[in-house]
Amino acid sequence: MDQKQIQEIISPKIKLIRVEYGYTQHRMAEIIGLSKKTLVQIEKQRTVAGWTTVTAVCALFRDSEIIRRVLGSAPLEVLETAAHRHIFTDGKEASALETTWKVLSEKGGCKLEQNQISGHYRIQKAGARLFSTWNRVEAEVQLEKIERQS
């Protein structure tokens, strides 16, 4: 999944998210930094929301059931991985909601997991995310490196 795909997934959901939170078009436009006219165009699917708008929506409404349904329990991680392609961390806390993650392998106390909604991969150890990527081969190589370093 790349930025463009995420834009195409989230754009048609913006109206549903607005309604879920009980906001008017005017208030939603203020929150995400758009003109009301632009928001209307996005809601009527005459245009696709830009990457900046999509990231704002996903960040500000990350607890939305609609966003979680299409991006999984870690929507910000999905955005971050799409933006950077792969991520090394110093053990940031992994998602608390693990229902969307499938464990592919375990080595040296680390788990290689795949998000069942977005399809991206992560390596975590003791509940902390160490690495994220869209490429399974990259994830497997990093898992081997981490295991050797342990």
Phi and psi in radians as a Rosetta constraint file:
Dihedral C 1 N 2 CA 2 C 2 CIRCULARHARMONIC -2.043 0.35
Dihedral N 2 CA 2 C 2 N 3 CIRCULARHARMONIC -3.126 0.35
Dihedral C 2 N 3 CA 3 C 3 CIRCULARHARMONIC -0.996 0.35
Dihedral N 3 CA 3 C 3 N 4 CIRCULARHARMONIC -0.769 0.35
Dihedral C 3 N 4 CA 4 C 4 CIRCULARHARMONIC -1.079 0.35
Dihedral N 4 CA 4 C 4 N 5 CIRCULARHARMONIC -0.750 0.35
Dihedral C 4 N 5 CA 5 C 5 CIRCULARHARMONIC -1.114 0.35
Dihedral N 5 CA 5 C 5 N 6 CIRCULARHARMONIC -0.713 0.35
Dihedral C 5 N 6 CA 6 C 6 CIRCULARHARMONIC -1.121 0.35
Dihedral N 6 CA 6 C 6 N 7 CIRCULARHARMONIC -0.716 0.35
Dihedral C 6 N 7 CA 7 C 7 CIRCULARHARMONIC -1.022 0.35
Dihedral N 7 CA 7 C 7 N 8 CIRCULARHARMONIC -0.762 0.35
Dihedral C 7 N 8 CA 8 C 8 CIRCULARHARMONIC -1.218 0.35
Dihedral N 8 CA 8 C 8 N 9 CIRCULARHARMONIC -0.457 0.35
Dihedral C 8 N 9 CA 9 C 9 CIRCULARHARMONIC -1.388 0.35
Dihedral N 9 CA 9 C 9 N 10 CIRCULARHARMONIC -0.778 0.35
Dihedral C 9 N 10 CA 10 C 10 CIRCULARHARMONIC -1.391 0.35
Dihedral N 10 CA 10 C 10 N 11 CIRCULARHARMONIC -0.664 0.35
Dihedral C 10 N 11 CA 11 C 11 CIRCULARHARMONIC -0.864 0.35
Dihedral N 11 CA 11 C 11 N 12 CIRCULARHARMONIC -0.894 0.35
Dihedral C 11 N 12 CA 12 C 12 CIRCULARHARMONIC -1.234 0.35
Dihedral N 12 CA 12 C 12 N 13 CIRCULARHARMONIC -0.141 0.35
Dihedral C 12 N 13 CA 13 C 13 CIRCULARHARMONIC -1.678 0.35
Dihedral N 13 CA 13 C 13 N 14 CIRCULARHARMONIC -0.141 0.35
Dihedral C 13 N 14 CA 14 C 14 CIRCULARHARMONIC -1.062 0.35
Dihedral N 14 CA 14 C 14 N 15 CIRCULARHARMONIC -0.714 0.35
Dihedral C 14 N 15 CA 15 C 15 CIRCULARHARMONIC -1.110 0.35
Dihedral N 15 CA 15 C 15 N 16 CIRCULARHARMONIC -0.743 0.35
Dihedral C 15 N 16 CA 16 C 16 CIRCULARHARMONIC -1.079 0.35
Dihedral N 16 CA 16 C 16 N 17 CIRCULARHARMONIC -0.692 0.35
Dihedral C 16 N 17 CA 17 C 17 CIRCULARHARMONIC -1.133 0.35
Dihedral N 17 CA 17 C 17 N 18 CIRCULARHARMONIC -0.763 0.35
Dihedral C 17 N 18 CA 18 C 18 CIRCULARHARMONIC -1.029 0.35
Dihedral N 18 CA 18 C 18 N 19 CIRCULARHARMONIC -0.796 0.35
Dihedral C 18 N 19 CA 19 C 19 CIRCULARHARMONIC -1.160 0.35
Dihedral N 19 CA 19 C 19 N 20 CIRCULARHARMONIC -0.705 0.35
Dihedral C 19 N 20 CA 20 C 20 CIRCULARHARMONIC -0.971 0.35
Dihedral N 20 CA 20 C 20 N 21 CIRCULARHARMONIC -0.667 0.35
Dihedral C 20 N 21 CA 21 C 21 CIRCULARHARMONIC -1.590 0.35
Dihedral N 21 CA 21 C 21 N 22 CIRCULARHARMONIC -0.069 0.35
Dihedral C 21 N 22 CA 22 C 22 CIRCULARHARMONIC 1.291 0.35
Dihedral N 22 CA 22 C 22 N 23 CIRCULARHARMONIC 0.483 0.35
Dihedral C 22 N 23 CA 23 C 23 CIRCULARHARMONIC -1.662 0.35
Dihedral N 23 CA 23 C 23 N 24 CIRCULARHARMONIC 2.598 0.35
Dihedral C 23 N 24 CA 24 C 24 CIRCULARHARMONIC -1.351 0.35
Dihedral N 24 CA 24 C 24 N 25 CIRCULARHARMONIC 2.907 0.35
Dihedral C 24 N 25 CA 25 C 25 CIRCULARHARMONIC -1.071 0.35
Dihedral N 25 CA 25 C 25 N 26 CIRCULARHARMONIC -0.684 0.35
Dihedral C 25 N 26 CA 26 C 26 CIRCULARHARMONIC -1.066 0.35
Dihedral N 26 CA 26 C 26 N 27 CIRCULARHARMONIC -0.830 0.35
Dihedral C 26 N 27 CA 27 C 27 CIRCULARHARMONIC -1.171 0.35
Dihedral N 27 CA 27 C 27 N 28 CIRCULARHARMONIC -0.736 0.35
Dihedral C 27 N 28 CA 28 C 28 CIRCULARHARMONIC -1.085 0.35
Dihedral N 28 CA 28 C 28 N 29 CIRCULARHARMONIC -0.745 0.35
Dihedral C 28 N 29 CA 29 C 29 CIRCULARHARMONIC -1.052 0.35
Dihedral N 29 CA 29 C 29 N 30 CIRCULARHARMONIC -0.731 0.35
Dihedral C 29 N 30 CA 30 C 30 CIRCULARHARMONIC -1.062 0.35
Dihedral N 30 CA 30 C 30 N 31 CIRCULARHARMONIC -0.786 0.35
Dihedral C 30 N 31 CA 31 C 31 CIRCULARHARMONIC -1.096 0.35
Dihedral N 31 CA 31 C 31 N 32 CIRCULARHARMONIC -0.762 0.35
Dihedral C 31 N 32 CA 32 C 32 CIRCULARHARMONIC -1.678 0.35
Dihedral N 32 CA 32 C 32 N 33 CIRCULARHARMONIC 0.047 0.35
Dihedral C 32 N 33 CA 33 C 33 CIRCULARHARMONIC 1.354 0.35
Dihedral N 33 CA 33 C 33 N 34 CIRCULARHARMONIC 0.622 0.35
Dihedral C 33 N 34 CA 34 C 34 CIRCULARHARMONIC -2.087 0.35
Dihedral N 34 CA 34 C 34 N 35 CIRCULARHARMONIC 2.852 0.35
Dihedral C 34 N 35 CA 35 C 35 CIRCULARHARMONIC -1.342 0.35
Dihedral N 35 CA 35 C 35 N 36 CIRCULARHARMONIC 2.715 0.35
Dihedral C 35 N 36 CA 36 C 36 CIRCULARHARMONIC -1.067 0.35
Dihedral N 36 CA 36 C 36 N 37 CIRCULARHARMONIC -0.653 0.35
Dihedral C 36 N 37 CA 37 C 37 CIRCULARHARMONIC -1.047 0.35
Dihedral N 37 CA 37 C 37 N 38 CIRCULARHARMONIC -0.769 0.35
Dihedral C 37 N 38 CA 38 C 38 CIRCULARHARMONIC -1.149 0.35
Dihedral N 38 CA 38 C 38 N 39 CIRCULARHARMONIC -0.725 0.35
Dihedral C 38 N 39 CA 39 C 39 CIRCULARHARMONIC -1.050 0.35
Dihedral N 39 CA 39 C 39 N 40 CIRCULARHARMONIC -0.757 0.35
Dihedral C 39 N 40 CA 40 C 40 CIRCULARHARMONIC -1.049 0.35
Dihedral N 40 CA 40 C 40 N 41 CIRCULARHARMONIC -0.750 0.35
Dihedral C 40 N 41 CA 41 C 41 CIRCULARHARMONIC -1.064 0.35
Dihedral N 41 CA 41 C 41 N 42 CIRCULARHARMONIC -0.704 0.35
Dihedral C 41 N 42 CA 42 C 42 CIRCULARHARMONIC -1.189 0.35
Dihedral N 42 CA 42 C 42 N 43 CIRCULARHARMONIC -0.797 0.35
Dihedral C 42 N 43 CA 43 C 43 CIRCULARHARMONIC -1.111 0.35
Dihedral N 43 CA 43 C 43 N 44 CIRCULARHARMONIC -0.586 0.35
Dihedral C 43 N 44 CA 44 C 44 CIRCULARHARMONIC -1.476 0.35
Dihedral N 44 CA 44 C 44 N 45 CIRCULARHARMONIC 0.067 0.35
Dihedral C 44 N 45 CA 45 C 45 CIRCULARHARMONIC 1.027 0.35
Dihedral N 45 CA 45 C 45 N 46 CIRCULARHARMONIC 0.609 0.35
Dihedral C 45 N 46 CA 46 C 46 CIRCULARHARMONIC -1.521 0.35
Dihedral N 46 CA 46 C 46 N 47 CIRCULARHARMONIC -0.326 0.35
Dihedral C 46 N 47 CA 47 C 47 CIRCULARHARMONIC -2.570 0.35
Dihedral N 47 CA 47 C 47 N 48 CIRCULARHARMONIC 2.774 0.35
Dihedral C 47 N 48 CA 48 C 48 CIRCULARHARMONIC -1.726 0.35
Dihedral N 48 CA 48 C 48 N 49 CIRCULARHARMONIC 2.376 0.35
Dihedral C 48 N 49 CA 49 C 49 CIRCULARHARMONIC -1.076 0.35
Dihedral N 49 CA 49 C 49 N 50 CIRCULARHARMONIC 2.485 0.35
Dihedral C 49 N 50 CA 50 C 50 CIRCULARHARMONIC -1.247 0.35
Dihedral N 50 CA 50 C 50 N 51 CIRCULARHARMONIC 2.904 0.35
Dihedral C 50 N 51 CA 51 C 51 CIRCULARHARMONIC -1.013 0.35
Dihedral N 51 CA 51 C 51 N 52 CIRCULARHARMONIC -0.728 0.35
Dihedral C 51 N 52 CA 52 C 52 CIRCULARHARMONIC -1.094 0.35
Dihedral N 52 CA 52 C 52 N 53 CIRCULARHARMONIC -0.733 0.35
Dihedral C 52 N 53 CA 53 C 53 CIRCULARHARMONIC -1.139 0.35
Dihedral N 53 CA 53 C 53 N 54 CIRCULARHARMONIC -0.771 0.35
Dihedral C 53 N 54 CA 54 C 54 CIRCULARHARMONIC -1.082 0.35
Dihedral N 54 CA 54 C 54 N 55 CIRCULARHARMONIC -0.747 0.35
Dihedral C 54 N 55 CA 55 C 55 CIRCULARHARMONIC -1.153 0.35
Dihedral N 55 CA 55 C 55 N 56 CIRCULARHARMONIC -0.659 0.35
Dihedral C 55 N 56 CA 56 C 56 CIRCULARHARMONIC -1.101 0.35
Dihedral N 56 CA 56 C 56 N 57 CIRCULARHARMONIC -0.798 0.35
Dihedral C 56 N 57 CA 57 C 57 CIRCULARHARMONIC -1.061 0.35
Dihedral N 57 CA 57 C 57 N 58 CIRCULARHARMONIC -0.823 0.35
Dihedral C 57 N 58 CA 58 C 58 CIRCULARHARMONIC -1.170 0.35
Dihedral N 58 CA 58 C 58 N 59 CIRCULARHARMONIC -0.605 0.35
Dihedral C 58 N 59 CA 59 C 59 CIRCULARHARMONIC -1.291 0.35
Dihedral N 59 CA 59 C 59 N 60 CIRCULARHARMONIC -0.803 0.35
Dihedral C 59 N 60 CA 60 C 60 CIRCULARHARMONIC -1.337 0.35
Dihedral N 60 CA 60 C 60 N 61 CIRCULARHARMONIC -0.381 0.35
Dihedral C 60 N 61 CA 61 C 61 CIRCULARHARMONIC -2.149 0.35
Dihedral N 61 CA 61 C 61 N 62 CIRCULARHARMONIC 0.580 0.35
Dihedral C 61 N 62 CA 62 C 62 CIRCULARHARMONIC -1.072 0.35
Dihedral N 62 CA 62 C 62 N 63 CIRCULARHARMONIC -0.342 0.35
Dihedral C 62 N 63 CA 63 C 63 CIRCULARHARMONIC -1.576 0.35
Dihedral N 63 CA 63 C 63 N 64 CIRCULARHARMONIC 0.035 0.35
Dihedral C 63 N 64 CA 64 C 64 CIRCULARHARMONIC -1.086 0.35
Dihedral N 64 CA 64 C 64 N 65 CIRCULARHARMONIC 2.327 0.35
Dihedral C 64 N 65 CA 65 C 65 CIRCULARHARMONIC -1.092 0.35
Dihedral N 65 CA 65 C 65 N 66 CIRCULARHARMONIC -0.604 0.35
Dihedral C 65 N 66 CA 66 C 66 CIRCULARHARMONIC -1.151 0.35
Dihedral N 66 CA 66 C 66 N 67 CIRCULARHARMONIC -0.796 0.35
Dihedral C 66 N 67 CA 67 C 67 CIRCULARHARMONIC -1.130 0.35
Dihedral N 67 CA 67 C 67 N 68 CIRCULARHARMONIC -0.762 0.35
Dihedral C 67 N 68 CA 68 C 68 CIRCULARHARMONIC -1.124 0.35
Dihedral N 68 CA 68 C 68 N 69 CIRCULARHARMONIC -0.553 0.35
Dihedral C 68 N 69 CA 69 C 69 CIRCULARHARMONIC -1.174 0.35
Dihedral N 69 CA 69 C 69 N 70 CIRCULARHARMONIC -0.597 0.35
Dihedral C 69 N 70 CA 70 C 70 CIRCULARHARMONIC -1.728 0.35
Dihedral N 70 CA 70 C 70 N 71 CIRCULARHARMONIC -0.395 0.35
Dihedral C 70 N 71 CA 71 C 71 CIRCULARHARMONIC -2.054 0.35
Dihedral N 71 CA 71 C 71 N 72 CIRCULARHARMONIC -0.113 0.35
Dihedral C 71 N 72 CA 72 C 72 CIRCULARHARMONIC 1.602 0.35
Dihedral N 72 CA 72 C 72 N 73 CIRCULARHARMONIC -3.017 0.35
Dihedral C 72 N 73 CA 73 C 73 CIRCULARHARMONIC -1.331 0.35
Dihedral N 73 CA 73 C 73 N 74 CIRCULARHARMONIC -0.166 0.35
Dihedral C 73 N 74 CA 74 C 74 CIRCULARHARMONIC -2.220 0.35
Dihedral N 74 CA 74 C 74 N 75 CIRCULARHARMONIC 1.148 0.35
Dihedral C 74 N 75 CA 75 C 75 CIRCULARHARMONIC -1.069 0.35
Dihedral N 75 CA 75 C 75 N 76 CIRCULARHARMONIC -0.613 0.35
Dihedral C 75 N 76 CA 76 C 76 CIRCULARHARMONIC -1.208 0.35
Dihedral N 76 CA 76 C 76 N 77 CIRCULARHARMONIC -0.595 0.35
Dihedral C 76 N 77 CA 77 C 77 CIRCULARHARMONIC -1.148 0.35
Dihedral N 77 CA 77 C 77 N 78 CIRCULARHARMONIC -0.667 0.35
Dihedral C 77 N 78 CA 78 C 78 CIRCULARHARMONIC -1.092 0.35
Dihedral N 78 CA 78 C 78 N 79 CIRCULARHARMONIC -0.803 0.35
Dihedral C 78 N 79 CA 79 C 79 CIRCULARHARMONIC -1.099 0.35
Dihedral N 79 CA 79 C 79 N 80 CIRCULARHARMONIC -0.783 0.35
Dihedral C 79 N 80 CA 80 C 80 CIRCULARHARMONIC -1.067 0.35
Dihedral N 80 CA 80 C 80 N 81 CIRCULARHARMONIC -0.747 0.35
Dihedral C 80 N 81 CA 81 C 81 CIRCULARHARMONIC -1.192 0.35
Dihedral N 81 CA 81 C 81 N 82 CIRCULARHARMONIC -0.664 0.35
Dihedral C 81 N 82 CA 82 C 82 CIRCULARHARMONIC -1.132 0.35
Dihedral N 82 CA 82 C 82 N 83 CIRCULARHARMONIC -0.693 0.35
Dihedral C 82 N 83 CA 83 C 83 CIRCULARHARMONIC -1.228 0.35
Dihedral N 83 CA 83 C 83 N 84 CIRCULARHARMONIC -0.710 0.35
Dihedral C 83 N 84 CA 84 C 84 CIRCULARHARMONIC -1.754 0.35
Dihedral N 84 CA 84 C 84 N 85 CIRCULARHARMONIC -0.195 0.35
Dihedral C 84 N 85 CA 85 C 85 CIRCULARHARMONIC 1.292 0.35
Dihedral N 85 CA 85 C 85 N 86 CIRCULARHARMONIC -0.740 0.35
Dihedral C 85 N 86 CA 86 C 86 CIRCULARHARMONIC -2.702 0.35
Dihedral N 86 CA 86 C 86 N 87 CIRCULARHARMONIC 2.676 0.35
Dihedral C 86 N 87 CA 87 C 87 CIRCULARHARMONIC -2.391 0.35
Dihedral N 87 CA 87 C 87 N 88 CIRCULARHARMONIC 2.316 0.35
Dihedral C 87 N 88 CA 88 C 88 CIRCULARHARMONIC -1.829 0.35
Dihedral N 88 CA 88 C 88 N 89 CIRCULARHARMONIC 2.390 0.35
Dihedral C 88 N 89 CA 89 C 89 CIRCULARHARMONIC -2.243 0.35
Dihedral N 89 CA 89 C 89 N 90 CIRCULARHARMONIC 2.962 0.35
Dihedral C 89 N 90 CA 90 C 90 CIRCULARHARMONIC -1.714 0.35
Dihedral N 90 CA 90 C 90 N 91 CIRCULARHARMONIC 0.585 0.35
Dihedral C 90 N 91 CA 91 C 91 CIRCULARHARMONIC 1.575 0.35
Dihedral N 91 CA 91 C 91 N 92 CIRCULARHARMONIC 0.685 0.35
Dihedral C 91 N 92 CA 92 C 92 CIRCULARHARMONIC -1.043 0.35
Dihedral N 92 CA 92 C 92 N 93 CIRCULARHARMONIC 2.578 0.35
Dihedral C 92 N 93 CA 93 C 93 CIRCULARHARMONIC -1.026 0.35
Dihedral N 93 CA 93 C 93 N 94 CIRCULARHARMONIC 2.297 0.35
Dihedral C 93 N 94 CA 94 C 94 CIRCULARHARMONIC -1.373 0.35
Dihedral N 94 CA 94 C 94 N 95 CIRCULARHARMONIC 2.939 0.35
Dihedral C 94 N 95 CA 95 C 95 CIRCULARHARMONIC -0.991 0.35
Dihedral N 95 CA 95 C 95 N 96 CIRCULARHARMONIC 2.398 0.35
Dihedral C 95 N 96 CA 96 C 96 CIRCULARHARMONIC -1.277 0.35
Dihedral N 96 CA 96 C 96 N 97 CIRCULARHARMONIC -0.550 0.35
Dihedral C 96 N 97 CA 97 C 97 CIRCULARHARMONIC -1.570 0.35
Dihedral N 97 CA 97 C 97 N 98 CIRCULARHARMONIC 1.911 0.35
Dihedral C 97 N 98 CA 98 C 98 CIRCULARHARMONIC -1.750 0.35
Dihedral N 98 CA 98 C 98 N 99 CIRCULARHARMONIC 0.072 0.35
Dihedral C 98 N 99 CA 99 C 99 CIRCULARHARMONIC -1.158 0.35
Dihedral N 99 CA 99 C 99 N 100 CIRCULARHARMONIC -0.360 0.35
Dihedral C 99 N 100 CA 100 C 100 CIRCULARHARMONIC -1.683 0.35
Dihedral N 100 CA 100 C 100 N 101 CIRCULARHARMONIC 0.110 0.35
Dihedral C 100 N 101 CA 101 C 101 CIRCULARHARMONIC -1.899 0.35
Dihedral N 101 CA 101 C 101 N 102 CIRCULARHARMONIC 2.317 0.35
Dihedral C 101 N 102 CA 102 C 102 CIRCULARHARMONIC -1.907 0.35
Dihedral N 102 CA 102 C 102 N 103 CIRCULARHARMONIC 2.185 0.35
Dihedral C 102 N 103 CA 103 C 103 CIRCULARHARMONIC -1.333 0.35
Dihedral N 103 CA 103 C 103 N 104 CIRCULARHARMONIC 2.128 0.35
Dihedral C 103 N 104 CA 104 C 104 CIRCULARHARMONIC -1.643 0.35
Dihedral N 104 CA 104 C 104 N 105 CIRCULARHARMONIC -0.645 0.35
Dihedral C 104 N 105 CA 105 C 105 CIRCULARHARMONIC -2.833 0.35
Dihedral N 105 CA 105 C 105 N 106 CIRCULARHARMONIC 2.800 0.35
Dihedral C 105 N 106 CA 106 C 106 CIRCULARHARMONIC -2.326 0.35
Dihedral N 106 CA 106 C 106 N 107 CIRCULARHARMONIC 2.282 0.35
Dihedral C 106 N 107 CA 107 C 107 CIRCULARHARMONIC -2.561 0.35
Dihedral N 107 CA 107 C 107 N 108 CIRCULARHARMONIC 2.341 0.35
Dihedral C 107 N 108 CA 108 C 108 CIRCULARHARMONIC 0.949 0.35
Dihedral N 108 CA 108 C 108 N 109 CIRCULARHARMONIC 0.608 0.35
Dihedral C 108 N 109 CA 109 C 109 CIRCULARHARMONIC 1.423 0.35
Dihedral N 109 CA 109 C 109 N 110 CIRCULARHARMONIC 0.011 0.35
Dihedral C 109 N 110 CA 110 C 110 CIRCULARHARMONIC -1.825 0.35
Dihedral N 110 CA 110 C 110 N 111 CIRCULARHARMONIC 2.609 0.35
Dihedral C 110 N 111 CA 111 C 111 CIRCULARHARMONIC -2.042 0.35
Dihedral N 111 CA 111 C 111 N 112 CIRCULARHARMONIC 2.321 0.35
Dihedral C 111 N 112 CA 112 C 112 CIRCULARHARMONIC -1.688 0.35
Dihedral N 112 CA 112 C 112 N 113 CIRCULARHARMONIC 2.104 0.35
Dihedral C 112 N 113 CA 113 C 113 CIRCULARHARMONIC -2.198 0.35
Dihedral N 113 CA 113 C 113 N 114 CIRCULARHARMONIC 2.696 0.35
Dihedral C 113 N 114 CA 114 C 114 CIRCULARHARMONIC -2.121 0.35
Dihedral N 114 CA 114 C 114 N 115 CIRCULARHARMONIC 2.326 0.35
Dihedral C 114 N 115 CA 115 C 115 CIRCULARHARMONIC -1.289 0.35
Dihedral N 115 CA 115 C 115 N 116 CIRCULARHARMONIC 2.163 0.35
Dihedral C 115 N 116 CA 116 C 116 CIRCULARHARMONIC -1.307 0.35
Dihedral N 116 CA 116 C 116 N 117 CIRCULARHARMONIC -0.215 0.35
Dihedral C 116 N 117 CA 117 C 117 CIRCULARHARMONIC -1.723 0.35
Dihedral N 117 CA 117 C 117 N 118 CIRCULARHARMONIC -0.955 0.35
Dihedral C 117 N 118 CA 118 C 118 CIRCULARHARMONIC -1.483 0.35
Dihedral N 118 CA 118 C 118 N 119 CIRCULARHARMONIC -0.475 0.35
Dihedral C 118 N 119 CA 119 C 119 CIRCULARHARMONIC 1.564 0.35
Dihedral N 119 CA 119 C 119 N 120 CIRCULARHARMONIC -0.019 0.35
Dihedral C 119 N 120 CA 120 C 120 CIRCULARHARMONIC -1.418 0.35
Dihedral N 120 CA 120 C 120 N 121 CIRCULARHARMONIC 2.866 0.35
Dihedral C 120 N 121 CA 121 C 121 CIRCULARHARMONIC -1.962 0.35
Dihedral N 121 CA 121 C 121 N 122 CIRCULARHARMONIC 2.654 0.35
Dihedral C 121 N 122 CA 122 C 122 CIRCULARHARMONIC -2.536 0.35
Dihedral N 122 CA 122 C 122 N 123 CIRCULARHARMONIC 2.725 0.35
Dihedral C 122 N 123 CA 123 C 123 CIRCULARHARMONIC -2.008 0.35
Dihedral N 123 CA 123 C 123 N 124 CIRCULARHARMONIC 2.278 0.35
Dihedral C 123 N 124 CA 124 C 124 CIRCULARHARMONIC -2.344 0.35
Dihedral N 124 CA 124 C 124 N 125 CIRCULARHARMONIC 2.667 0.35
Dihedral C 124 N 125 CA 125 C 125 CIRCULARHARMONIC -2.401 0.35
Dihedral N 125 CA 125 C 125 N 126 CIRCULARHARMONIC 2.211 0.35
Dihedral C 125 N 126 CA 126 C 126 CIRCULARHARMONIC 0.900 0.35
Dihedral N 126 CA 126 C 126 N 127 CIRCULARHARMONIC 0.716 0.35
Dihedral C 126 N 127 CA 127 C 127 CIRCULARHARMONIC 1.383 0.35
Dihedral N 127 CA 127 C 127 N 128 CIRCULARHARMONIC 0.056 0.35
Dihedral C 127 N 128 CA 128 C 128 CIRCULARHARMONIC -1.901 0.35
Dihedral N 128 CA 128 C 128 N 129 CIRCULARHARMONIC 2.303 0.35
Dihedral C 128 N 129 CA 129 C 129 CIRCULARHARMONIC -1.355 0.35
Dihedral N 129 CA 129 C 129 N 130 CIRCULARHARMONIC 2.233 0.35
Dihedral C 129 N 130 CA 130 C 130 CIRCULARHARMONIC -1.827 0.35
Dihedral N 130 CA 130 C 130 N 131 CIRCULARHARMONIC -0.527 0.35
Dihedral C 130 N 131 CA 131 C 131 CIRCULARHARMONIC -2.769 0.35
Dihedral N 131 CA 131 C 131 N 132 CIRCULARHARMONIC 2.510 0.35
Dihedral C 131 N 132 CA 132 C 132 CIRCULARHARMONIC -2.417 0.35
Dihedral N 132 CA 132 C 132 N 133 CIRCULARHARMONIC 2.522 0.35
Dihedral C 132 N 133 CA 133 C 133 CIRCULARHARMONIC -2.830 0.35
Dihedral N 133 CA 133 C 133 N 134 CIRCULARHARMONIC 2.904 0.35
Dihedral C 133 N 134 CA 134 C 134 CIRCULARHARMONIC -1.636 0.35
Dihedral N 134 CA 134 C 134 N 135 CIRCULARHARMONIC -0.182 0.35
Dihedral C 134 N 135 CA 135 C 135 CIRCULARHARMONIC -1.815 0.35
Dihedral N 135 CA 135 C 135 N 136 CIRCULARHARMONIC 2.034 0.35
Dihedral C 135 N 136 CA 136 C 136 CIRCULARHARMONIC -1.114 0.35
Dihedral N 136 CA 136 C 136 N 137 CIRCULARHARMONIC -0.694 0.35
Dihedral C 136 N 137 CA 137 C 137 CIRCULARHARMONIC -1.069 0.35
Dihedral N 137 CA 137 C 137 N 138 CIRCULARHARMONIC -0.776 0.35
Dihedral C 137 N 138 CA 138 C 138 CIRCULARHARMONIC -1.027 0.35
Dihedral N 138 CA 138 C 138 N 139 CIRCULARHARMONIC -0.733 0.35
Dihedral C 138 N 139 CA 139 C 139 CIRCULARHARMONIC -1.110 0.35
Dihedral N 139 CA 139 C 139 N 140 CIRCULARHARMONIC -0.748 0.35
Dihedral C 139 N 140 CA 140 C 140 CIRCULARHARMONIC -1.149 0.35
Dihedral N 140 CA 140 C 140 N 141 CIRCULARHARMONIC -0.683 0.35
Dihedral C 140 N 141 CA 141 C 141 CIRCULARHARMONIC -1.095 0.35
Dihedral N 141 CA 141 C 141 N 142 CIRCULARHARMONIC -0.777 0.35
Dihedral C 141 N 142 CA 142 C 142 CIRCULARHARMONIC -1.143 0.35
Dihedral N 142 CA 142 C 142 N 143 CIRCULARHARMONIC -0.644 0.35
Dihedral C 142 N 143 CA 143 C 143 CIRCULARHARMONIC -1.074 0.35
Dihedral N 143 CA 143 C 143 N 144 CIRCULARHARMONIC -0.743 0.35
Dihedral C 143 N 144 CA 144 C 144 CIRCULARHARMONIC -1.085 0.35
Dihedral N 144 CA 144 C 144 N 145 CIRCULARHARMONIC -0.763 0.35
Dihedral C 144 N 145 CA 145 C 145 CIRCULARHARMONIC -1.080 0.35
Dihedral N 145 CA 145 C 145 N 146 CIRCULARHARMONIC -0.777 0.35
Dihedral C 145 N 146 CA 146 C 146 CIRCULARHARMONIC -1.106 0.35
Dihedral N 146 CA 146 C 146 N 147 CIRCULARHARMONIC -0.720 0.35
Dihedral C 146 N 147 CA 147 C 147 CIRCULARHARMONIC -1.091 0.35
Dihedral N 147 CA 147 C 147 N 148 CIRCULARHARMONIC -0.741 0.35
Dihedral C 147 N 148 CA 148 C 148 CIRCULARHARMONIC -1.142 0.35
Dihedral N 148 CA 148 C 148 N 149 CIRCULARHARMONIC -0.570 0.35
Dihedral C 148 N 149 CA 149 C 149 CIRCULARHARMONIC -1.338 0.35
Dihedral N 149 CA 149 C 149 N 150 CIRCULARHARMONIC -0.341 0.35
